[in-house]
Amino acid sequence: MYIELESIVKAETEDIEITETEKEQVTKSRIGKSTFKKDLVNVEKKCRLCGVYNE
């Protein structure tokens, strides 16, 4: 059953086409998250929700 589901997922994702605009938006979003994370780590040394110090 697992192999069957995996083939379905792969088939569906291969049919998806992403425009250049969408690629650019995803890239900018990822860069923004990285900047946000760096700034947050400078202020907060641990997670406020769970108290873990590991980034």
N, C-alpha and C positions, 0 to 999 in steps of 0.2 A: 504494500500500500504506500509506503514512504516513497519508493522509487516512482510510482505513478504520480503522486502529488508533486514531486520534484520536477518531473518532466512537464507537467501542466504549468507550473510557475515559471520555469525557464522559457517555455513557448510563449507565454503571455508577455513576459518582460522583453523578449527579443523583438516583439512587434511594436513596441513603444518608440516613437521618435521624439527627440527633444530638439526644440529650436535653439538657435544661437542665443536668442534673448533669454530663454529659460536657463541655459547653461551659465550665462553671465550672472543672472540673478542668484543662482545657487552658489556660484563662486563667491560673489560679494557677501552673501549671507554667511558662508562659512568663515570668511575673513573677519566679518563683524563679530561672530561668536568667539573667535579666537582672541580678538582684542578685548571683548567684554570679559572673558575668562581671566586673562592676564590682569586686567584692572581689578577684578573681583578678588583674585588671589592675593593681590597686594594689600587689600583692605581686610579681607576675612581669611584667617589662617586655617580655618576648619569649616566644615559644612554646618550651617545653622540648624538644619533639619535633623541630621544624625550624629554630628560631632566628629566625623571622620576627618583626619588631617591629610589623607592621601588625595592629591589632585585628581 
